[in-house]
């Protein structure tokens, strides 16, 4: 694989990783908004259904996010290996590399933290912490 192709893949994997993370965060934000407005008014069966659907959504978006993150880290490692070659243009473009081994654990912490936080917020809203009526109309 040429250096140009490797750099292009690195950029694509980077974009893919954060695009998928944005999808996960959008669904989490939707969960928070719905919990805030209707969480305390949902019957128990509907609340369980919401938690089940959000859990399925979280799994369905977390797995591709982590897969894209793995590909990003792998491409970064390949680029890092190429920087040792003095004739490589990779060393000139990427003067310093961050610690790419920290990317995967951080991404896992973000996904788990957002999931757990959204569920905790939903259960707190179910207890009546959210307002019963709003004046948004």
DSSP file (Angstrom, degrees, kcal/mol; ACC not computed):
  #  RESIDUE AA STRUCTURE BP1 BP2  ACC     N-H-->O    O-->H-N    N-H-->O    O-->H-N    TCO  KAPPA ALPHA  PHI   PSI    X-CA   Y-CA   Z-CA
    1    1 A X              0   0    0      0, 0.0     2,-0.0     0, 0.0     0, 0.0   0.000 360.0 360.0 360.0 135.0    0.0    0.0    0.0
    2    2 A X     >  -     0   0    0      1,-0.1     4,-2.1     4,-0.0     5,-0.1  -0.315 360.0-113.7 -76.3 164.0    1.4    3.4   -0.9
    3    3 A X  H  > S+     0   0    0      1,-0.2     4,-2.6     2,-0.2     5,-0.2   0.881 117.1  55.1 -65.1 -37.9    1.8    6.2    1.7
    4    4 A X  H  > S+     0   0    0      1,-0.2     4,-2.3     2,-0.2    -1,-0.2   0.924 108.9  47.3 -61.3 -44.4   -0.9    8.2   -0.1
    5    5 A X  H  > S+     0   0    0      1,-0.2     4,-2.5     2,-0.2    -1,-0.2   0.889 112.2  50.6 -64.0 -39.0   -3.4    5.4    0.2
    6    6 A X  H  X S+     0   0    0     -4,-2.1     4,-2.4     2,-0.2    -2,-0.2   0.904 110.8  47.7 -67.1 -41.3   -2.5    4.8    3.8
    7    7 A X  H  X S+     0   0    0     -4,-2.6     4,-2.2     2,-0.2    -2,-0.2   0.898 112.0  50.8 -65.9 -39.7   -2.9    8.5    4.7
    8    8 A X  H  X S+     0   0    0     -4,-2.3     4,-2.4    -5,-0.2    -2,-0.2   0.920 111.1  48.1 -63.5 -43.7   -6.3    8.6    2.9
    9    9 A X  H  X S+     0   0    0     -4,-2.5     4,-3.0     2,-0.2     5,-0.3   0.909 108.9  54.3 -62.4 -41.6   -7.4    5.5    4.8
   10   10 A X  H  X S+     0   0    0     -4,-2.4     4,-2.2     1,-0.2    -2,-0.2   0.931 110.9  45.3 -56.8 -47.5   -6.3    7.1    8.0
   11   11 A X  H  X S+     0   0    0     -4,-2.2     4,-2.5     2,-0.2    -1,-0.2   0.892 113.4  49.8 -65.4 -40.1   -8.4   10.2    7.3
   12   12 A X  H  X S+     0   0    0     -4,-2.4     4,-2.7     2,-0.2    -2,-0.2   0.912 111.8  47.5 -65.3 -42.5  -11.4    8.1    6.2
   13   13 A X  H  X S+     0   0    0     -4,-3.0     4,-2.5     2,-0.2    59,-0.3   0.881 111.1  52.2 -66.7 -36.8  -11.3    5.9    9.3
   14   14 A X  H  X S+     0   0    0     -4,-2.2     4,-2.0    -5,-0.3     5,-0.2   0.944 112.9  44.2 -62.0 -48.2  -11.0    9.1   11.5
   15   15 A X  H  X S+     0   0    0     -4,-2.5     4,-2.0     1,-0.2    -2,-0.2   0.903 113.9  50.7 -63.2 -41.5  -14.1   10.6    9.8
   16   16 A X  H  X S+     0   0    0     -4,-2.7     4,-2.2     2,-0.2     5,-0.2   0.898 108.1  53.1 -64.0 -41.3  -15.9    7.3   10.1
   17   17 A X  H  X S+     0   0    0     -4,-2.5     4,-1.8    51,-0.3    -1,-0.2   0.944 114.8  38.8 -60.0 -49.5  -15.1    6.9   13.8
   18   18 A X  H  X S+     0   0    0     -4,-2.0     4,-1.8     2,-0.2    -1,-0.2   0.761 111.6  57.8 -79.7 -22.6  -16.4   10.3   14.7
   19   19 A X  H  X S+     0   0    0     -4,-2.0     4,-1.7    -5,-0.2    -1,-0.2   0.909 110.2  45.0 -65.9 -42.6  -19.4   10.1   12.4
   20   20 A X  H  X S+     0   0    0     -4,-2.2     4,-2.0     2,-0.2    -2,-0.2   0.857 110.6  53.8 -70.1 -34.4  -20.5    7.0   14.1
   21   21 A X  H  X S+     0   0    0     -4,-1.8     4,-2.6    -5,-0.2    -1,-0.2   0.887 105.8  53.7 -65.3 -37.6  -19.9    8.5   17.5
   22   22 A X  H  X S+     0   0    0     -4,-1.8     4,-2.4     2,-0.2    -2,-0.2   0.897 105.9  53.3 -63.0 -40.1  -22.1   11.4   16.5
   23   23 A X  H  X S+     0   0    0     -4,-1.7     4,-2.0     2,-0.2    -1,-0.2   0.923 110.7  46.9 -59.5 -44.1  -24.9    9.0   15.6
   24   24 A X  H  X S+     0   0    0     -4,-2.0     4,-2.1     1,-0.2    -2,-0.2   0.923 112.6  48.7 -63.8 -44.1  -24.6    7.4   19.1
   25   25 A X  H  X S+     0   0    0     -4,-2.6     4,-2.6     1,-0.2    -1,-0.2   0.849 108.3  54.9 -67.5 -32.8  -24.6   10.8   20.8
   26   26 A X  H  X S+     0   0    0     -4,-2.4     4,-2.3     2,-0.2    -1,-0.2   0.935 109.8  46.1 -63.8 -46.2  -27.6   11.9   18.8
   27   27 A X  H  X S+     0   0    0     -4,-2.0     4,-1.9     2,-0.2    -2,-0.2   0.873 112.6  50.9 -63.9 -36.9  -29.6    8.9   20.0
   28   28 A X  H  X S+     0   0    0     -4,-2.1     4,-2.2     2,-0.2    -2,-0.2   0.913 109.8  49.3 -66.7 -42.3  -28.4    9.5   23.6
   29   29 A X  H  X S+     0   0    0     -4,-2.6     4,-2.5     1,-0.2    -2,-0.2   0.896 109.3  53.0 -63.6 -39.2  -29.5   13.1   23.4
   30   30 A X  H  X S+     0   0    0     -4,-2.3     4,-2.5     1,-0.2    -1,-0.2   0.897 108.3  51.1 -60.8 -39.9  -32.9   12.0   22.0
   31   31 A X  H  X S+     0   0    0     -4,-1.9     4,-2.4     2,-0.2    -2,-0.2   0.912 110.3  48.8 -63.1 -42.9  -33.2    9.7   25.0
   32   32 A X  H  X S+     0   0    0     -4,-2.2     4,-2.3     2,-0.2    -2,-0.2   0.913 112.2  48.0 -64.8 -42.7  -32.4   12.5   27.4
   33   33 A X  H  X S+     0   0    0     -4,-2.5     4,-2.2     2,-0.2     5,-0.2   0.932 113.8  46.0 -65.1 -45.7  -35.0   14.8   25.8
   34   34 A X  H  X>S+     0   0    0     -4,-2.5     4,-2.6     1,-0.2     5,-0.5   0.889 112.8  50.9 -66.0 -37.1  -37.7   12.2   25.8
   35   35 A X  H  X5S+     0   0    0     -4,-2.4     4,-1.4    -5,-0.2     5,-0.4   0.897 110.1  50.7 -65.1 -38.9  -36.9   11.3   29.4
   36   36 A X  H  <5S+     0   0    0     -4,-2.3     4,-0.2    -5,-0.2    -2,-0.2   0.916 119.2  34.5 -65.2 -43.1  -37.1   14.9   30.5
   37   37 A X  H  <5S+     0   0    0     -4,-2.2    -2,-0.2    -5,-0.1    -1,-0.2   0.858 138.5  10.0 -85.6 -35.4  -40.5   15.6   28.8
   38   38 A X  H >X5S+     0   0    0     -4,-2.6     3,-0.9    -5,-0.2     4,-0.8   0.414  93.3 102.7-125.7   1.2  -42.4   12.3   29.2
   39   39 A X  G ><<S+     0   0    0     -4,-1.4     3,-0.7    -5,-0.5    -3,-0.1   0.883  86.3  45.2 -57.3 -43.0  -40.3   10.1   31.6
   40   40 A X  G 34 S+     0   0    0     -5,-0.4    -1,-0.3     1,-0.2    -2,-0.1   0.663 112.7  52.2 -77.9 -14.1  -42.5   10.7   34.6
   41   41 A X  G <4 S+     0   0    0     -3,-0.9     2,-0.3     2,-0.1    -1,-0.2   0.490  84.5 104.8 -99.1  -4.1  -45.7   10.2   32.7
   42   42 A X  S << S-     0   0    0     -4,-0.8     2,-0.0    -3,-0.7    -3,-0.0  -0.566  72.8-120.3 -78.7 137.7  -44.9    6.8   31.1
   43   43 A X     >  -     0   0    0     -2,-0.3     4,-2.5     1,-0.1     5,-0.2  -0.305  33.4-102.7 -66.5 163.4  -46.5    3.7   32.5
   44   44 A X  H  > S+     0   0    0      1,-0.2     4,-2.2     2,-0.2     5,-0.2   0.873 120.7  51.2 -58.5 -41.5  -44.1    1.1   33.8
   45   45 A X  H  > S+     0   0    0      1,-0.2     4,-2.0     2,-0.2    -1,-0.2   0.914 111.9  46.7 -64.8 -43.0  -44.4   -1.2   30.7
   46   46 A X  H  > S+     0   0    0      2,-0.2     4,-2.5     1,-0.2    -2,-0.2   0.875 110.0  53.8 -67.7 -36.7  -43.7    1.7   28.3
   47   47 A X  H  X S+     0   0    0     -4,-2.5     4,-2.2     2,-0.2    -1,-0.2   0.909 109.4  48.1 -64.0 -41.0  -40.7    2.8   30.4
   48   48 A X  H  X S+     0   0    0     -4,-2.2     4,-2.5     2,-0.2    -1,-0.2   0.884 110.5  51.9 -65.6 -37.6  -39.3   -0.7   30.2
   49   49 A X  H  X S+     0   0    0     -4,-2.0     4,-2.8     2,-0.2    -2,-0.2   0.901 108.6  50.6 -65.0 -40.5  -39.9   -0.7   26.5
   50   50 A X  H  X S+     0   0    0     -4,-2.5     4,-2.6     2,-0.2    -2,-0.2   0.922 111.5  47.9 -62.2 -44.3  -38.1    2.7   26.1
   51   51 A X  H  X S+     0   0    0     -4,-2.2     4,-2.3     2,-0.2    -2,-0.2   0.905 112.7  49.1 -64.0 -41.1  -35.1    1.3   28.1
   52   52 A X  H  X S+     0   0    0     -4,-2.5     4,-2.5     2,-0.2    -2,-0.2   0.935 112.7  46.7 -63.1 -46.6  -35.1   -1.9   25.9
   53   53 A X  H  X S+     0   0    0     -4,-2.8     4,-2.5     1,-0.2    -2,-0.2   0.898 113.0  49.0 -64.9 -39.8  -35.2    0.1   22.7
   54   54 A X  H  X S+     0   0    0     -4,-2.6     4,-2.8    -5,-0.2    -1,-0.2   0.892 110.3  51.6 -66.6 -37.5  -32.5    2.5   23.8
   55   55 A X  H  X S+     0   0    0     -4,-2.3     4,-2.3     2,-0.2    -2,-0.2   0.922 110.9  47.4 -63.4 -43.8  -30.3   -0.5   24.9
   56   56 A X  H  X S+     0   0    0     -4,-2.5     4,-2.6     2,-0.2    -2,-0.2   0.909 112.9  49.3 -63.4 -41.5  -30.8   -2.1   21.5
   57   57 A X  H  X S+     0   0    0     -4,-2.5     4,-1.8     2,-0.2     5,-0.3   0.922 110.0  51.3 -61.4 -44.1  -29.9    1.2   19.8
   58   58 A X  H  X S+     0   0    0     -4,-2.8     4,-2.2     1,-0.2    -2,-0.2   0.898 112.9  44.9 -62.8 -41.0  -26.8    1.6   22.0
   59   59 A X  H  X S+     0   0    0     -4,-2.3     4,-1.9     1,-0.2     5,-0.2   0.929 112.0  52.4 -66.8 -44.1  -25.6   -1.8   21.1
   60   60 A X  H  < S+     0   0    0     -4,-2.6     4,-0.5     1,-0.2    -2,-0.2   0.775 119.3  34.7 -66.3 -25.9  -26.4   -1.3   17.4
   61   61 A X  H  X S+     0   0    0     -4,-1.8     4,-1.3    -5,-0.2    -1,-0.2   0.722 113.2  57.8 -99.4 -24.7  -24.4    1.9   17.3
   62   62 A X  H  X S+     0   0    0     -4,-2.2     4,-2.8    -5,-0.3     5,-0.2   0.902 101.0  55.6 -71.9 -40.7  -21.6    1.1   19.7
   63   63 A X  H  X S+     0   0    0     -4,-1.9     4,-2.2     1,-0.2     5,-0.2   0.942 111.4  41.8 -62.1 -49.5  -20.4   -2.0   17.8
   64   64 A X  H  > S+     0   0    0     -4,-0.5     4,-2.5    -5,-0.2    -1,-0.2   0.855 113.7  55.0 -65.9 -30.6  -19.8   -0.2   14.5
   65   65 A X  H  X S+     0   0    0     -4,-1.3     4,-2.1     2,-0.2    -2,-0.2   0.932 110.8  43.9 -64.9 -45.0  -18.3    2.8   16.4
   66   66 A X  H  X S+     0   0    0     -4,-2.8     4,-2.3     2,-0.2    -2,-0.2   0.862 112.5  53.0 -68.7 -35.0  -15.8    0.5   18.2
   67   67 A X  H  X S+     0   0    0     -4,-2.2     4,-2.1    -5,-0.2    -2,-0.2   0.917 110.8  46.6 -65.2 -42.3  -15.0   -1.3   14.9
   68   68 A X  H  X S+     0   0    0     -4,-2.5     4,-2.2     1,-0.2   -51,-0.3   0.874 111.1  52.7 -66.3 -36.5  -14.3    2.1   13.2
   69   69 A X  H  X S+     0   0    0     -4,-2.1     4,-2.5     2,-0.2    -2,-0.2   0.902 107.6  51.4 -64.9 -40.7  -12.2    3.1   16.1
   70   70 A X  H  X S+     0   0    0     -4,-2.3     4,-2.5     2,-0.2    -2,-0.2   0.923 110.3  48.6 -61.7 -44.2  -10.2   -0.1   15.8
   71   71 A X  H  X S+     0   0    0     -4,-2.1     4,-2.5     2,-0.2    -1,-0.2   0.895 110.8  51.4 -63.2 -39.1   -9.6    0.5   12.1
   72   72 A X  H  X S+     0   0    0     -4,-2.2     4,-2.3   -59,-0.3    -2,-0.2   0.934 111.4  46.7 -61.7 -46.9   -8.5    4.1   12.9
   73   73 A X  H  X S+     0   0    0     -4,-2.5     4,-2.3     1,-0.2    -2,-0.2   0.897 111.9  51.4 -63.9 -40.4   -6.0    2.9   15.5
   74   74 A X  H  X S+     0   0    0     -4,-2.5     4,-2.2     2,-0.2    -1,-0.2   0.921 110.7  47.3 -64.0 -43.8   -4.7    0.2   13.2
   75   75 A X  H  X S+     0   0    0     -4,-2.5     4,-2.3     1,-0.2    -1,-0.2   0.890 111.1  52.4 -64.6 -38.2   -4.1    2.8   10.3
   76   76 A X  H  X S+     0   0    0     -4,-2.3     4,-2.4     2,-0.2    -2,-0.2   0.896 108.7  50.3 -63.8 -39.5   -2.4    5.1   12.8
   77   77 A X  H  X S+     0   0    0     -4,-2.3     4,-2.0     2,-0.2    -2,-0.2   0.900 109.6  50.4 -65.3 -40.1   -0.1    2.4   13.9
   78   78 A X  H  X S+     0   0    0     -4,-2.2     4,-1.4     2,-0.2    -2,-0.2   0.906 111.9  47.9 -64.2 -40.2    0.8    1.6   10.3
   79   79 A X  H  X S+     0   0    0     -4,-2.3     4,-1.0     1,-0.2    -2,-0.2   0.890 108.7  54.4 -65.4 -38.7    1.5    5.3    9.6
   80   80 A X  H  < S+     0   0    0     -4,-2.4     3,-0.5     1,-0.2     4,-0.4   0.879 105.9  52.7 -63.4 -37.0    3.6    5.4   12.8
   81   81 A X  H >< S+     0   0    0     -4,-2.0     3,-0.8     1,-0.2     4,-0.2   0.855 106.6  53.8 -64.6 -34.6    5.7    2.5   11.5
   82   82 A X  H >< S+     0   0    0     -4,-1.4     3,-1.2     1,-0.2     9,-0.3   0.704  91.8  73.6 -75.0 -18.7    6.3    4.4    8.2
   83   83 A X  T 3< S+     0   0    0     -4,-1.0    -1,-0.2    -3,-0.5    -2,-0.2   0.738  84.8  66.6 -68.7 -20.1    7.6    7.5   10.0
   84   84 A X  T <  S+     0   0    0     -3,-0.8     2,-0.5    -4,-0.4    -1,-0.3   0.728  79.8  91.4 -73.2 -19.9   10.9    5.7   10.8
   85   85 A X  S X  S-     0   0    0     -3,-1.2     3,-1.5    -4,-0.2     6,-0.3  -0.656  70.9-150.1 -76.4 120.8   11.8    5.6    7.1
   86   86 A X  T 3  S+     0   0    0     -2,-0.5    -1,-0.2     1,-0.3    -3,-0.0   0.752  95.4  51.8 -66.1 -22.8   13.8    8.7    6.3
   87   87 A X  T 3  S+     0   0    0      4,-0.0    -1,-0.3    -3,-0.0     2,-0.3   0.458  87.5 108.3 -90.2  -0.8   12.6    8.8    2.7
   88   88 A X    <   -     0   0    0     -3,-1.5     4,-0.4    -6,-0.2     3,-0.3  -0.552  61.4-150.8 -81.3 138.7    8.9    8.6    3.7
   89   89 A X  S >> S+     0   0    0     -2,-0.3     4,-2.0     1,-0.2     3,-0.5   0.669  90.1  77.5 -77.7 -17.2    6.7   11.6    3.4
   90   90 A X  H 3> S+     0   0    0      1,-0.2     4,-3.0     2,-0.2    -1,-0.2   0.893  89.2  55.3 -60.1 -40.6    4.7   10.3    6.3
   91   91 A X  H 34 S+     0   0    0     -3,-0.3    -1,-0.2    -9,-0.3    -2,-0.2   0.809 109.0  47.7 -63.6 -29.7    7.3   11.6    8.7
   92   92 A X  H <4 S+     0   0    0     -3,-0.5     3,-0.3    -4,-0.4    -1,-0.2   0.851 116.0  42.6 -78.8 -35.6    7.1   15.1    7.3
   93   93 A X  H  < S+     0   0    0     -4,-2.0     2,-0.9     1,-0.3    -2,-0.2   0.927 120.2  41.1 -76.4 -45.4    3.3   15.2    7.3
   94   94 A X     <  +     0   0    0     -4,-3.0    -1,-0.3    -5,-0.2     3,-0.1  -0.782  66.1 170.3-105.9  88.4    2.9   13.7   10.8
   95   95 A X  S    S+     0   0    0     -2,-0.9     2,-0.4    -3,-0.3    -1,-0.2   0.912  72.3  16.4 -66.5 -42.4    5.6   15.2   12.9
   96   96 A X  S    S-     0   0    0     -3,-0.2     2,-0.4     0, 0.0    -1,-0.2  -0.982  70.2-149.5-131.6 145.3    4.3   13.9   16.1
   97   97 A X        -     0   0    0     -2,-0.4     2,-0.0    -3,-0.1    -3,-0.0  -0.935  17.1-131.7-111.2 133.6    1.8   11.1   16.8
   98   98 A X        -     0   0    0     -2,-0.4     2,-1.3     1,-0.1     3,-0.1  -0.292  46.0 -79.8 -71.8 170.2   -0.5   11.1   19.8
   99   99 A X    >   -     0   0    0      1,-0.2     3,-1.2     2,-0.1     4,-0.2  -0.589  49.1-176.2 -72.6  97.8   -0.7    8.0   21.9
  100  100 A X  T >> S+     0   0    0     -2,-1.3     3,-0.9     1,-0.3     4,-0.6   0.660  73.8  72.9 -74.6 -14.1   -3.2    6.1   19.7
  101  101 A X  H 3> S+     0   0    0      1,-0.2     4,-0.6     2,-0.2    -1,-0.3   0.705  92.7  56.9 -71.5 -17.0   -3.3    3.2   22.2
  102  102 A X  H <> S+     0   0    0     -3,-1.2     4,-1.8     1,-0.2    -1,-0.2   0.601  88.7  77.9 -85.6 -11.8   -5.4    5.5   24.4
  103  103 A X  H <> S+     0   0    0     -3,-0.9     4,-2.4    -4,-0.2     5,-0.2   0.932  91.9  48.1 -65.8 -47.2   -8.1    6.1   21.7
  104  104 A X  H  X S+     0   0    0     -4,-0.6     4,-2.3     1,-0.2     5,-0.2   0.935 113.0  45.6 -65.0 -48.3   -9.9    2.7   22.1
  105  105 A X  H  X S+     0   0    0     -4,-0.6     4,-2.4     1,-0.2    -1,-0.2   0.894 113.9  50.5 -62.1 -36.6  -10.2    2.8   26.0
  106  106 A X  H  X S+     0   0    0     -4,-1.8     4,-2.4     2,-0.2    -1,-0.2   0.916 110.1  49.6 -65.8 -41.6  -11.3    6.4   25.9
  107  107 A X  H  X S+     0   0    0     -4,-2.4     4,-2.4     2,-0.2    -2,-0.2   0.904 110.8  50.1 -63.8 -40.3  -14.0    5.6   23.2
  108  108 A X  H  X S+     0   0    0     -4,-2.3     4,-2.7     1,-0.2     5,-0.3   0.919 110.9  49.5 -63.5 -43.1  -15.2    2.7   25.3
  109  109 A X  H  X S+     0   0    0     -4,-2.4     4,-2.6     1,-0.2     5,-0.2   0.888 110.3  50.9 -63.1 -39.2  -15.5    4.9   28.4
  110  110 A X  H  X S+     0   0    0     -4,-2.4     4,-2.5     2,-0.2     5,-0.2   0.943 113.1  45.0 -62.8 -47.8  -17.4    7.5   26.4
  111  111 A X  H  X S+     0   0    0     -4,-2.4     4,-2.2     2,-0.2    -2,-0.2   0.934 117.8  42.3 -64.5 -47.1  -19.9    5.0   25.1
  112  112 A X  H  X S+     0   0    0     -4,-2.7     4,-2.9     2,-0.2     5,-0.3   0.916 115.1  50.9 -67.2 -41.9  -20.4    3.3   28.4
  113  113 A X  H  X S+     0   0    0     -4,-2.6     4,-2.5    -5,-0.3    -2,-0.2   0.907 112.1  46.1 -62.3 -42.7  -20.5    6.6   30.3
  114  114 A X  H  X S+     0   0    0     -4,-2.5     4,-2.4    -5,-0.2    -1,-0.2   0.905 114.1  48.7 -67.1 -40.5  -23.1    8.1   28.0
  115  115 A X  H  X S+     0   0    0     -4,-2.2     4,-2.2    -5,-0.2    -2,-0.2   0.954 115.5  42.8 -63.2 -49.8  -25.2    4.9   28.1
  116  116 A X  H  X S+     0   0    0     -4,-2.9     4,-2.5     1,-0.2    -2,-0.2   0.898 114.7  51.2 -65.2 -40.0  -25.2    4.7   31.9
  117  117 A X  H  X S+     0   0    0     -4,-2.5     4,-2.5    -5,-0.3    -1,-0.2   0.898 109.3  50.0 -64.2 -40.6  -25.7    8.4   32.3
  118  118 A X  H  X S+     0   0    0     -4,-2.4     4,-2.4     2,-0.2    -1,-0.2   0.906 112.4  47.2 -65.6 -40.9  -28.7    8.4   30.0
  119  119 A X  H  X S+     0   0    0     -4,-2.2     4,-2.5     2,-0.2    -2,-0.2   0.903 112.3  49.7 -67.0 -39.6  -30.3    5.4   31.8
  120  120 A X  H  X S+     0   0    0     -4,-2.5     4,-2.2     2,-0.2    -2,-0.2   0.911 112.0  48.4 -63.9 -41.4  -29.6    7.1   35.2
  121  121 A X  H  X S+     0   0    0     -4,-2.5     4,-2.5     2,-0.2    -2,-0.2   0.913 110.8  51.2 -63.4 -42.4  -31.2   10.3   33.9
  122  122 A X  H  X S+     0   0    0     -4,-2.4     4,-1.9     1,-0.2    -2,-0.2   0.925 111.4  46.5 -61.7 -45.0  -34.2    8.4   32.6
  123  123 A X  H  X S+     0   0    0     -4,-2.5     4,-1.0     2,-0.2    -1,-0.2   0.856 112.3  50.8 -67.9 -34.0  -34.7    6.6   35.9
  124  124 A X  H  <>S+     0   0    0     -4,-2.2     5,-1.5     1,-0.2     3,-0.4   0.898 109.9  50.1 -67.9 -39.1  -34.4    9.9   37.8
  125  125 A X  H ><5S+     0   0    0     -4,-2.5     3,-1.3     1,-0.2     5,-0.5   0.842 104.6  58.8 -66.5 -32.7  -36.9   11.5   35.5
  126  126 A X  H 3<5S+     0   0    0     -4,-1.9    -1,-0.2     1,-0.3    -2,-0.2   0.805  98.1  60.1 -65.1 -28.1  -39.3    8.6   36.2
  127  127 A X  T 3<5S-     0   0    0     -4,-1.0    -1,-0.3    -3,-0.4    -2,-0.2   0.551 127.7 -98.0 -77.1  -5.9  -39.2    9.5   39.9
  128  128 A X  T < 5S+     0   0    0     -3,-1.3    -3,-0.2    -4,-0.2    -2,-0.1   0.619  86.0 128.8 101.8  14.0  -40.6   12.8   39.0
  129  129 A X      < +     0   0    0     -5,-1.5    -4,-0.2     2,-0.1     2,-0.2   0.783  60.9  75.8 -71.4 -25.9  -37.5   15.0   39.0
  130  130 A X  S    S-     0   0    0     -5,-0.5   -93,-0.1    -6,-0.2   -94,-0.0  -0.529 100.1 -92.5 -82.9 153.4  -38.5   16.3   35.6
  131  131 A X        -     0   0    0     -2,-0.2   -91,-0.2     1,-0.1    -1,-0.1  -0.337  23.3-140.1 -65.9 146.6  -41.2   19.0   35.3
  132  132 A X  S    S+     0   0    0      1,-0.2     2,-0.3    -4,-0.1    -1,-0.1   0.813  85.9  18.2 -76.1 -31.9  -44.8   17.7   34.8
  133  133 A X        -     0   0    0      2,-0.0     2,-0.3     0, 0.0    -1,-0.2  -0.984  69.4-157.0-139.4 149.6  -45.7   20.4   32.4
  134  134 A X        -     0   0    0     -2,-0.3     3,-0.3    -3,-0.1   -97,-0.0  -0.851  20.6-135.8-123.7 162.4  -43.6   22.9   30.3
  135  135 A X        +     0   0    0     -2,-0.3    -2,-0.0     1,-0.2    -1,-0.0  -0.157  69.2 115.0-108.4  38.5  -44.4   26.2   28.9
  136  136 A X              0   0    0      1,-0.2    -1,-0.2     0, 0.0     0, 0.0   0.630 360.0 360.0 -81.0 -13.4  -42.8   25.5   25.5
  137  137 A X              0   0    0     -3,-0.3    -1,-0.2     0, 0.0    -2,-0.1   0.461 360.0 360.0 -78.8 360.0  -46.1   25.7   23.6
